[in-house]
């Protein structure tokens, strides 16, 4: 994995963004009041990591969280799903402090 590259002038995200690959360190203080910047990772990268970890533990890909986001009546629980995806989402108003490139991470 490459080390994050600092950005001289932090970029303010104008709209909610789903991060697919790579990673960023984001300052969400304007939104949450949290003073510590948060690491966000691409959802595709996280899915591969979760599947690999589940296979190592002998659970198979199904053990990587499949089915956790469904209510008792079989309807998807979108609130729970969104909360679980927060580490992959940059919300409008968030400042990106540094980033790492997905292409460089693959090599």
BABAKE-951532 format. One record per residue: residue in three letters; x, y, z negated of N, C-alpha, C, O in turn. Coordinates in nm, 2 decimals. Example, Ala and Ser with C-alpha at 12.3 -4.5 7.8 and 13.67 -1.06 7.14 Angstrom:
@residu=ALA; nX=1.32; nY=-0.57; nZ=-0.78; caX=1.23; caY=-0.45; caZ=-0.78; cX=1.32; cY=-0.33; cZ=-0.78; oX=1.42; oY=-0.33; oZ=-0.85 $
@residu=SER; nX=1.28; nY=-0.22; nZ=-0.71; caX=1.37; caY=-0.11; caZ=-0.71; cX=1.29; cY=0.00; cZ=-0.79; oX=1.34; oY=0.11; oZ=-0.80 $
//
This chain:
@residu=UNK; nX=0.08; nY=-0.12; nZ=0.00; caX=0.00; caY=0.00; caZ=0.00; cX=0.09; cY=0.12; cZ=0.00; oX=0.19; oY=0.13; oZ=-0.07 $
@residu=UNK; nX=0.05; nY=0.22; nZ=0.08; caX=0.13; caY=0.34; caZ=0.08; cX=0.09; cY=0.43; cZ=-0.03; oX=-0.02; oY=0.42; oZ=-0.09 $
@residu=UNK; nX=0.18; nY=0.52; nZ=-0.07; caX=0.15; caY=0.61; caZ=-0.18; cX=0.07; cY=0.72; cZ=-0.12; oX=0.08; oY=0.76; oZ=-0.01 $
@residu=UNK; nX=-0.02; nY=0.78; nZ=-0.21; caX=-0.11; caY=0.89; caZ=-0.16; cX=-0.03; cY=1.01; cZ=-0.13; oX=0.07; oY=1.04; oZ=-0.19 $
@residu=UNK; nX=-0.08; nY=1.08; nZ=-0.02; caX=-0.01; caY=1.20; caZ=0.02; cX=-0.09; cY=1.32; cZ=-0.03; oX=-0.21; oY=1.33; oZ=0.00 $
@residu=UNK; nX=-0.03; nY=1.41; nZ=-0.10; caX=-0.10; caY=1.53; caZ=-0.15; cX=-0.14; cY=1.62; cZ=-0.04; oX=-0.07; oY=1.63; oZ=0.06 $
@residu=UNK; nX=-0.24; nY=1.69; nZ=-0.06; caX=-0.29; caY=1.79; caZ=0.04; cX=-0.26; cY=1.93; cZ=-0.02; oX=-0.30; oY=1.95; oZ=-0.13 $
@residu=UNK; nX=-0.19; nY=2.01; nZ=0.06; caX=-0.16; caY=2.14; caZ=0.01; cX=-0.28; cY=2.23; cZ=-0.03; oX=-0.28; oY=2.28; oZ=-0.14 $
@residu=UNK; nX=-0.38; nY=2.23; nZ=0.05; caX=-0.50; caY=2.30; caZ=0.02; cX=-0.61; cY=2.20; cZ=0.01; oX=-0.66; oY=2.16; oZ=0.12 $
@residu=UNK; nX=-0.66; nY=2.16; nZ=-0.11; caX=-0.76; caY=2.06; caZ=-0.12; cX=-0.88; cY=2.08; cZ=-0.03; oX=-0.94; oY=2.19; oZ=-0.02 $
@residu=UNK; nX=-0.92; nY=1.98; nZ=0.05; caX=-1.03; caY=1.98; caZ=0.14; cX=-1.16; cY=1.96; cZ=0.06; oX=-1.17; oY=1.87; oZ=-0.02 $
@residu=UNK; nX=-1.26; nY=2.05; nZ=0.08; caX=-1.39; caY=2.03; caZ=0.02; cX=-1.48; cY=1.96; cZ=0.11; oX=-1.50; oY=2.00; oZ=0.23 $
@residu=UNK; nX=-1.54; nY=1.85; nZ=0.07; caX=-1.62; caY=1.76; caZ=0.15; cX=-1.76; cY=1.83; cZ=0.17; oX=-1.82; oY=1.87; oZ=0.07 $
@residu=UNK; nX=-1.80; nY=1.86; nZ=0.30; caX=-1.92; caY=1.94; caZ=0.32; cX=-2.05; cY=1.85; cZ=0.31; oX=-2.16; oY=1.91; oZ=0.29 $
@residu=UNK; nX=-2.04; nY=1.72; nZ=0.31; caX=-2.16; caY=1.63; caZ=0.30; cX=-2.12; cY=1.50; cZ=0.24; oX=-2.00; oY=1.47; oZ=0.23 $
@residu=UNK; nX=-2.21; nY=1.42; nZ=0.19; caX=-2.18; caY=1.29; caZ=0.14; cX=-2.12; cY=1.21; cZ=0.25; oX=-2.16; oY=1.21; oZ=0.36 $
@residu=UNK; nX=-2.01; nY=1.13; nZ=0.21; caX=-1.93; caY=1.05; caZ=0.30; cX=-1.91; cY=0.92; cZ=0.25; oX=-1.87; oY=0.90; oZ=0.13 $
@residu=UNK; nX=-1.93; nY=0.81; nZ=0.33; caX=-1.90; caY=0.68; caZ=0.29; cX=-1.76; cY=0.65; cZ=0.34; oX=-1.74; oY=0.65; oZ=0.46 $
@residu=UNK; nX=-1.67; nY=0.62; nZ=0.25; caX=-1.53; caY=0.59; caZ=0.29; cX=-1.52; cY=0.45; cZ=0.33; oX=-1.54; oY=0.36; oZ=0.26 $
@residu=UNK; nX=-1.48; nY=0.43; nZ=0.46; caX=-1.47; caY=0.29; caZ=0.51; cX=-1.33; cY=0.23; cZ=0.49; oX=-1.33; oY=0.11; oZ=0.44 $
@residu=UNK; nX=-1.23; nY=0.30; nZ=0.51; caX=-1.09; caY=0.24; caZ=0.50; cX=-1.00; cY=0.35; cZ=0.44; oX=-1.03; oY=0.47; oZ=0.44 $
@residu=UNK; nX=-0.89; nY=0.30; nZ=0.37; caX=-0.80; caY=0.39; caZ=0.31; cX=-0.84; cY=0.43; cZ=0.17; oX=-0.93; oY=0.36; oZ=0.11 $
@residu=UNK; nX=-0.78; nY=0.53; nZ=0.12; caX=-0.82; caY=0.57; caZ=-0.01; cX=-0.79; cY=0.72; cZ=-0.03; oX=-0.71; oY=0.78; oZ=0.04 $
@residu=UNK; nX=-0.86; nY=0.78; nZ=-0.13; caX=-0.84; caY=0.92; caZ=-0.16; cX=-0.84; cY=0.94; cZ=-0.31; oX=-0.89; oY=0.85; oZ=-0.39 $
@residu=UNK; nX=-0.78; nY=1.05; nZ=-0.36; caX=-0.80; caY=1.09; caZ=-0.50; cX=-0.88; cY=1.21; cZ=-0.49; oX=-0.85; oY=1.31; oZ=-0.42 $
@residu=UNK; nX=-1.00; nY=1.21; nZ=-0.55; caX=-1.10; caY=1.32; caZ=-0.54; cX=-1.12; cY=1.39; cZ=-0.68; oX=-1.13; oY=1.32; oZ=-0.78 $
@residu=UNK; nX=-1.13; nY=1.52; nZ=-0.67; caX=-1.16; caY=1.60; caZ=-0.79; cX=-1.31; cY=1.62; cZ=-0.78; oX=-1.36; oY=1.70; oZ=-0.70 $
@residu=UNK; nX=-1.39; nY=1.56; nZ=-0.87; caX=-1.54; caY=1.57; caZ=-0.87; cX=-1.58; cY=1.67; cZ=-0.98; oX=-1.70; oY=1.66; oZ=-1.02 $
@residu=UNK; nX=-1.49; nY=1.75; nZ=-1.04; caX=-1.52; caY=1.84; caZ=-1.15; cX=-1.64; cY=1.93; cZ=-1.12; oX=-1.72; oY=1.96; oZ=-1.21 $
@residu=UNK; nX=-1.66; nY=1.98; nZ=-1.00; caX=-1.77; caY=2.07; caZ=-0.96; cX=-1.90; cY=1.99; cZ=-0.97; oX=-2.01; oY=2.06; oZ=-0.99 $
@residu=UNK; nX=-1.90; nY=1.86; nZ=-0.96; caX=-2.03; caY=1.78; caZ=-0.96; cX=-2.05; cY=1.72; cZ=-1.10; oX=-2.17; oY=1.73; oZ=-1.14 $
@residu=UNK; nX=-1.95; nY=1.67; nZ=-1.16; caX=-1.97; caY=1.59; caZ=-1.28; cX=-1.92; cY=1.65; cZ=-1.41; oX=-1.95; oY=1.61; oZ=-1.52 $
@residu=UNK; nX=-1.83; nY=1.75; nZ=-1.39; caX=-1.76; caY=1.80; caZ=-1.51; cX=-1.64; cY=1.72; cZ=-1.55; oX=-1.57; oY=1.76; oZ=-1.64 $
@residu=UNK; nX=-1.62; nY=1.61; nZ=-1.49; caX=-1.51; caY=1.52; caZ=-1.52; cX=-1.38; cY=1.59; cZ=-1.48; oX=-1.36; oY=1.63; oZ=-1.36 $
@residu=UNK; nX=-1.29; nY=1.60; nZ=-1.57; caX=-1.16; caY=1.68; caZ=-1.55; cX=-1.05; cY=1.59; cZ=-1.48; oX=-0.96; oY=1.64; oZ=-1.43 $
@residu=UNK; nX=-1.07; nY=1.46; nZ=-1.49; caX=-0.97; caY=1.37; caZ=-1.43; cX=-1.01; cY=1.33; cZ=-1.29; oX=-1.12; oY=1.28; oZ=-1.27 $
@residu=UNK; nX=-0.92; nY=1.35; nZ=-1.19; caX=-0.95; caY=1.31; caZ=-1.05; cX=-0.98; cY=1.16; cZ=-1.04; oX=-0.92; oY=1.08; oZ=-1.12 $
@residu=UNK; nX=-1.06; nY=1.12; nZ=-0.95; caX=-1.10; caY=0.98; caZ=-0.94; cX=-1.05; cY=0.92; cZ=-0.81; oX=-1.04; oY=0.99; oZ=-0.71 $
@residu=UNK; nX=-1.00; nY=0.80; nZ=-0.82; caX=-0.95; caY=0.72; caZ=-0.70; cX=-1.07; cY=0.66; cZ=-0.63; oX=-1.15; oY=0.60; oZ=-0.70 $
@residu=UNK; nX=-1.08; nY=0.69; nZ=-0.50; caX=-1.19; caY=0.63; caZ=-0.42; cX=-1.12; cY=0.54; cZ=-0.32; oX=-1.02; oY=0.57; oZ=-0.27 $
@residu=UNK; nX=-1.19; nY=0.42; nZ=-0.29; caX=-1.13; caY=0.33; caZ=-0.19; cX=-1.23; cY=0.30; cZ=-0.09; oX=-1.35; oY=0.31; oZ=-0.11 $
@residu=UNK; nX=-1.18; nY=0.26; nZ=0.03; caX=-1.27; caY=0.22; caZ=0.14; cX=-1.35; cY=0.10; cZ=0.11; oX=-1.30; oY=0.01; oZ=0.05 $
@residu=UNK; nX=-1.48; nY=0.10; nZ=0.15; caX=-1.57; caY=-0.02; caZ=0.12; cX=-1.52; cY=-0.14; cZ=0.19; oX=-1.54; oY=-0.25; oZ=0.14 $
@residu=UNK; nX=-1.47; nY=-0.13; nZ=0.31; caX=-1.43; caY=-0.25; caZ=0.39; cX=-1.31; cY=-0.31; cZ=0.32; oX=-1.30; oY=-0.43; oZ=0.31 $
@residu=UNK; nX=-1.22; nY=-0.22; nZ=0.27; caX=-1.10; caY=-0.27; caZ=0.20; cX=-1.14; cY=-0.35; cZ=0.07; oX=-1.09; oY=-0.45; oZ=0.04 $
@residu=UNK; nX=-1.23; nY=-0.29; nZ=0.00; caX=-1.28; caY=-0.34; caZ=-0.13; cX=-1.35; cY=-0.48; cZ=-0.11; oX=-1.34; oY=-0.57; oZ=-0.19 $
@residu=UNK; nX=-1.43; nY=-0.49; nZ=0.00; caX=-1.50; caY=-0.61; caZ=0.03; cX=-1.40; cY=-0.72; cZ=0.06; oX=-1.42; oY=-0.84; oZ=0.01 $
@residu=UNK; nX=-1.30; nY=-0.70; nZ=0.13; caX=-1.19; caY=-0.80; caZ=0.16; cX=-1.13; cY=-0.84; cZ=0.03; oX=-1.10; oY=-0.96; oZ=0.01 $
@residu=UNK; nX=-1.09; nY=-0.74; nZ=-0.06; caX=-1.03; caY=-0.77; caZ=-0.18; cX=-1.12; cY=-0.86; cZ=-0.27; oX=-1.07; oY=-0.95; oZ=-0.33 $
@residu=UNK; nX=-1.25; nY=-0.82; nZ=-0.28; caX=-1.35; caY=-0.90; caZ=-0.36; cX=-1.36; cY=-1.04; cZ=-0.31; oX=-1.37; oY=-1.14; oZ=-0.39 $
@residu=UNK; nX=-1.37; nY=-1.06; nZ=-0.18; caX=-1.39; caY=-1.19; caZ=-0.12; cX=-1.26; cY=-1.28; cZ=-0.15; oX=-1.27; oY=-1.39; oZ=-0.18 $
@residu=UNK; nX=-1.14; nY=-1.22; nZ=-0.14; caX=-1.02; caY=-1.29; caZ=-0.16; cX=-1.01; cY=-1.33; cZ=-0.31; oX=-0.97; oY=-1.44; oZ=-0.34 $
@residu=UNK; nX=-1.05; nY=-1.24; nZ=-0.40; caX=-1.05; caY=-1.27; caZ=-0.54; cX=-1.15; cY=-1.38; cZ=-0.57; oX=-1.11; oY=-1.47; oZ=-0.65 $
@residu=UNK; nX=-1.26; nY=-1.38; nZ=-0.51; caX=-1.37; caY=-1.48; caZ=-0.54; cX=-1.32; cY=-1.62; cZ=-0.49; oX=-1.34; oY=-1.72; oZ=-0.56 $
@residu=UNK; nX=-1.25; nY=-1.62; nZ=-0.38; caX=-1.20; caY=-1.74; caZ=-0.32; cX=-1.09; cY=-1.80; cZ=-0.41; oX=-1.08; oY=-1.92; oZ=-0.43 $
@residu=UNK; nX=-1.01; nY=-1.71; nZ=-0.46; caX=-0.90; caY=-1.76; caZ=-0.55; cX=-0.95; cY=-1.82; cZ=-0.68; oX=-0.89; oY=-1.91; oZ=-0.74 $
@residu=UNK; nX=-1.07; nY=-1.77; nZ=-0.73; caX=-1.13; caY=-1.82; caZ=-0.85; cX=-1.22; cY=-1.94; cZ=-0.82; oX=-1.29; oY=-1.99; oZ=-0.91 $
@residu=UNK; nX=-1.23; nY=-1.98; nZ=-0.69; caX=-1.31; caY=-2.10; caZ=-0.65; cX=-1.46; cY=-2.07; cZ=-0.64; oX=-1.53; oY=-2.16; oZ=-0.64 $
@residu=UNK; nX=-1.49; nY=-1.94; nZ=-0.63; caX=-1.64; caY=-1.91; caZ=-0.62; cX=-1.69; cY=-1.90; cZ=-0.48; oX=-1.81; oY=-1.90; oZ=-0.46 $
@residu=UNK; nX=-1.60; nY=-1.89; nZ=-0.38; caX=-1.64; caY=-1.87; caZ=-0.24; cX=-1.69; cY=-1.73; cZ=-0.23; oX=-1.69; oY=-1.65; oZ=-0.32 $
@residu=UNK; nX=-1.72; nY=-1.69; nZ=-0.10; caX=-1.76; caY=-1.55; caZ=-0.07; cX=-1.88; cY=-1.51; cZ=-0.14; oX=-1.90; oY=-1.40; oZ=-0.18 $
@residu=UNK; nX=-1.98; nY=-1.61; nZ=-0.17; caX=-2.10; caY=-1.58; caZ=-0.23; cX=-2.08; cY=-1.52; cZ=-0.37; oX=-2.16; oY=-1.45; oZ=-0.42 $
@residu=UNK; nX=-1.97; nY=-1.56; nZ=-0.44; caX=-1.94; caY=-1.52; caZ=-0.57; cX=-1.89; cY=-1.38; cZ=-0.58; oX=-1.86; oY=-1.33; oZ=-0.69 $
@residu=UNK; nX=-1.88; nY=-1.31; nZ=-0.47; caX=-1.82; caY=-1.17; caZ=-0.46; cX=-1.93; cY=-1.07; cZ=-0.49; oX=-1.91; oY=-0.95; oZ=-0.44 $
@residu=UNK; nX=-2.04; nY=-1.10; nZ=-0.56; caX=-2.14; caY=-1.00; caZ=-0.59; cX=-2.26; cY=-1.01; cZ=-0.50; oX=-2.35; oY=-0.93; oZ=-0.52 $
@residu=UNK; nX=-2.27; nY=-1.11; nZ=-0.41; caX=-2.39; caY=-1.12; caZ=-0.33; cX=-2.51; cY=-1.15; cZ=-0.41; oX=-2.50; oY=-1.24; oZ=-0.50 $
@residu=UNK; nX=-2.62; nY=-1.09; nZ=-0.39; caX=-2.74; caY=-1.11; caZ=-0.46; cX=-2.76; cY=-1.04; cZ=-0.59; oX=-2.86; oY=-1.05; oZ=-0.65 $
@residu=UNK; nX=-2.66; nY=-0.96; nZ=-0.63; caX=-2.67; caY=-0.88; caZ=-0.75; cX=-2.76; cY=-0.76; cZ=-0.74; oX=-2.80; oY=-0.71; oZ=-0.85 $
@residu=UNK; nX=-2.79; nY=-0.72; nZ=-0.63; caX=-2.87; caY=-0.60; caZ=-0.61; cX=-3.01; cY=-0.62; cZ=-0.57; oX=-3.07; oY=-0.54; oZ=-0.49 $
@residu=UNK; nX=-3.07; nY=-0.73; nZ=-0.62; caX=-3.21; caY=-0.76; caZ=-0.58; cX=-3.29; cY=-0.77; cZ=-0.71; oX=-3.25; oY=-0.82; oZ=-0.81 $
@residu=UNK; nX=-3.41; nY=-0.71; nZ=-0.71; caX=-3.50; caY=-0.71; caZ=-0.83; cX=-3.56; cY=-0.85; cZ=-0.84; oX=-3.54; oY=-0.94; oZ=-0.75 $
@residu=UNK; nX=-3.64; nY=-0.88; nZ=-0.95; caX=-3.70; caY=-1.01; caZ=-0.97; cX=-3.80; cY=-1.05; cZ=-0.86; oX=-3.82; oY=-1.17; oZ=-0.83 $
@residu=UNK; nX=-3.86; nY=-0.95; nZ=-0.79; caX=-3.95; caY=-0.98; caZ=-0.69; cX=-3.89; cY=-0.99; cZ=-0.55; oX=-3.96; oY=-0.99; oZ=-0.45 $
@residu=UNK; nX=-3.76; nY=-0.99; nZ=-0.54; caX=-3.68; caY=-1.00; caZ=-0.42; cX=-3.66; cY=-0.88; cZ=-0.34; oX=-3.61; oY=-0.88; oZ=-0.23 $
@residu=UNK; nX=-3.70; nY=-0.76; nZ=-0.39; caX=-3.69; caY=-0.63; caZ=-0.33; cX=-3.55; cY=-0.58; cZ=-0.36; oX=-3.51; oY=-0.58; oZ=-0.48 $
@residu=UNK; nX=-3.47; nY=-0.53; nZ=-0.26; caX=-3.34; caY=-0.47; caZ=-0.29; cX=-3.35; cY=-0.35; cZ=-0.39; oX=-3.44; oY=-0.27; oZ=-0.38 $
@residu=UNK; nX=-3.27; nY=-0.36; nZ=-0.50; caX=-3.26; caY=-0.25; caZ=-0.60; cX=-3.16; cY=-0.15; cZ=-0.55; oX=-3.04; oY=-0.16; oZ=-0.58 $
@residu=UNK; nX=-3.21; nY=-0.05; nZ=-0.48; caX=-3.12; caY=0.05; caZ=-0.41; cX=-3.05; cY=0.14; cZ=-0.52; oX=-2.94; oY=0.18; oZ=-0.49 $
@residu=UNK; nX=-3.11; nY=0.17; nZ=-0.63; caX=-3.05; caY=0.25; caZ=-0.73; cX=-2.92; cY=0.18; cZ=-0.78; oX=-2.82; oY=0.24; oZ=-0.79 $
@residu=UNK; nX=-2.94; nY=0.05; nZ=-0.81; caX=-2.82; caY=-0.03; caZ=-0.86; cX=-2.71; cY=-0.04; cZ=-0.75; oX=-2.59; oY=-0.03; oZ=-0.78 $
@residu=UNK; nX=-2.76; nY=-0.06; nZ=-0.63; caX=-2.66; caY=-0.07; caZ=-0.52; cX=-2.58; cY=0.06; cZ=-0.50; oX=-2.46; oY=0.06; oZ=-0.49 $
@residu=UNK; nX=-2.65; nY=0.18; nZ=-0.50; caX=-2.58; caY=0.31; caZ=-0.49; cX=-2.49; cY=0.33; cZ=-0.60; oX=-2.37; oY=0.37; oZ=-0.58 $
@residu=UNK; nX=-2.53; nY=0.30; nZ=-0.72; caX=-2.44; caY=0.31; caZ=-0.84; cX=-2.31; cY=0.23; cZ=-0.82; oX=-2.20; oY=0.27; oZ=-0.86 $
@residu=UNK; nX=-2.33; nY=0.11; nZ=-0.77; caX=-2.21; caY=0.02; caZ=-0.75; cX=-2.12; cY=0.07; cZ=-0.64; oX=-2.01; oY=0.02; oZ=-0.63 $
@residu=UNK; nX=-2.17; nY=0.15; nZ=-0.55; caX=-2.09; caY=0.20; caZ=-0.43; cX=-2.02; cY=0.33; cZ=-0.46; oX=-1.95; oY=0.38; oZ=-0.37 $
@residu=UNK; nX=-2.04; nY=0.39; nZ=-0.58; caX=-1.98; caY=0.52; caZ=-0.60; cX=-1.83; cY=0.53; cZ=-0.58; oX=-1.78; oY=0.64; oZ=-0.55 $
@residu=UNK; nX=-1.76; nY=0.42; nZ=-0.60; caX=-1.62; caY=0.43; caZ=-0.58; cX=-1.58; cY=0.44; cZ=-0.43; oX=-1.46; oY=0.45; oZ=-0.39 $
@residu=UNK; nX=-1.68; nY=0.42; nZ=-0.34; caX=-1.66; caY=0.43; caZ=-0.20; cX=-1.72; cY=0.56; cZ=-0.14; oX=-1.71; oY=0.58; oZ=-0.02 $
@residu=UNK; nX=-1.78; nY=0.64; nZ=-0.22; caX=-1.86; caY=0.76; caZ=-0.17; cX=-1.79; cY=0.89; cZ=-0.22; oX=-1.76; oY=0.90; oZ=-0.33 $
@residu=UNK; nX=-1.77; nY=0.98; nZ=-0.12; caX=-1.73; caY=1.11; caZ=-0.15; cX=-1.85; cY=1.20; cZ=-0.14; oX=-1.91; oY=1.21; oZ=-0.04 $
@residu=UNK; nX=-1.89; nY=1.27; nZ=-0.25; caX=-2.01; caY=1.35; caZ=-0.25; cX=-1.98; cY=1.49; cZ=-0.21; oX=-1.87; oY=1.54; oZ=-0.23 $
@residu=UNK; nX=-2.08; nY=1.55; nZ=-0.15; caX=-2.07; caY=1.69; caZ=-0.10; cX=-2.02; cY=1.78; cZ=-0.22; oX=-2.07; oY=1.77; oZ=-0.33 $
@residu=UNK; nX=-1.92; nY=1.86; nZ=-0.19; caX=-1.86; caY=1.95; caZ=-0.30; cX=-1.74; cY=1.89; cZ=-0.36; oX=-1.67; oY=1.96; oZ=-0.44 $
@residu=UNK; nX=-1.71; nY=1.77; nZ=-0.34; caX=-1.59; caY=1.70; caZ=-0.39; cX=-1.47; cY=1.76; cZ=-0.32; oX=-1.47; oY=1.78; oZ=-0.20 $
@residu=UNK; nX=-1.36; nY=1.78; nZ=-0.40; caX=-1.23; caY=1.82; caZ=-0.34; cX=-1.14; cY=1.70; cZ=-0.33; oX=-1.12; oY=1.63; oZ=-0.42 $
@residu=UNK; nX=-1.09; nY=1.68; nZ=-0.21; caX=-0.99; caY=1.57; caZ=-0.18; cX=-0.85; cY=1.62; cZ=-0.22; oX=-0.80; oY=1.72; oZ=-0.16 $
@residu=UNK; nX=-0.79; nY=1.56; nZ=-0.32; caX=-0.66; caY=1.61; caZ=-0.37; cX=-0.54; cY=1.54; cZ=-0.29; oX=-0.44; oY=1.60; oZ=-0.26 $
@residu=UNK; nX=-0.56; nY=1.41; nZ=-0.26; caX=-0.46; caY=1.33; caZ=-0.18; cX=-0.53; cY=1.22; cZ=-0.11; oX=-0.64; oY=1.18; oZ=-0.15 $
@residu=UNK; nX=-0.46; nY=1.16; nZ=-0.01; caX=-0.52; caY=1.05; caZ=0.06; cX=-0.41; cY=0.95; cZ=0.10; oX=-0.29; oY=0.98; oZ=0.10 $
@residu=UNK; nX=-0.45; nY=0.83; nZ=0.13; caX=-0.36; caY=0.73; caZ=0.19; cX=-0.43; cY=0.67; cZ=0.31; oX=-0.55; oY=0.66; oZ=0.32 $
@residu=UNK; nX=-0.35; nY=0.64; nZ=0.41; caX=-0.39; caY=0.61; caZ=0.54; cX=-0.42; cY=0.46; cZ=0.55; oX=-0.33; oY=0.38; oZ=0.51 $
@residu=UNK; nX=-0.53; nY=0.42; nZ=0.60; caX=-0.57; caY=0.27; caZ=0.61; cX=-0.48; cY=0.20; cZ=0.70; oX=-0.44; oY=0.09; oZ=0.68 $
@residu=UNK; nX=-0.44; nY=0.27; nZ=0.81; caX=-0.35; caY=0.20; caZ=0.91; cX=-0.21; cY=0.17; cZ=0.85; oX=-0.16; oY=0.06; oZ=0.87 $
@residu=UNK; nX=-0.16; nY=0.26; nZ=0.77; caX=-0.03; caY=0.24; caZ=0.71; cX=-0.04; cY=0.13; cZ=0.60; oX=0.06; oY=0.06; oZ=0.58 $
@residu=UNK; nX=-0.16; nY=0.12; nZ=0.54; caX=-0.18; caY=0.02; caZ=0.43; cX=-0.18; cY=-0.12; cZ=0.49; oX=-0.14; oY=-0.22; oZ=0.42 $
@residu=UNK; nX=-0.22; nY=-0.14; nZ=0.61; caX=-0.23; caY=-0.27; caZ=0.67; cX=-0.10; cY=-0.33; cZ=0.71; oX=-0.09; oY=-0.45; oZ=0.72 $
@residu=UNK; nX=0.00; nY=-0.25; nZ=0.73; caX=0.13; caY=-0.31; caZ=0.77; cX=0.21; cY=-0.36; cZ=0.66; oX=0.32; oY=-0.41; oZ=0.68 $
//
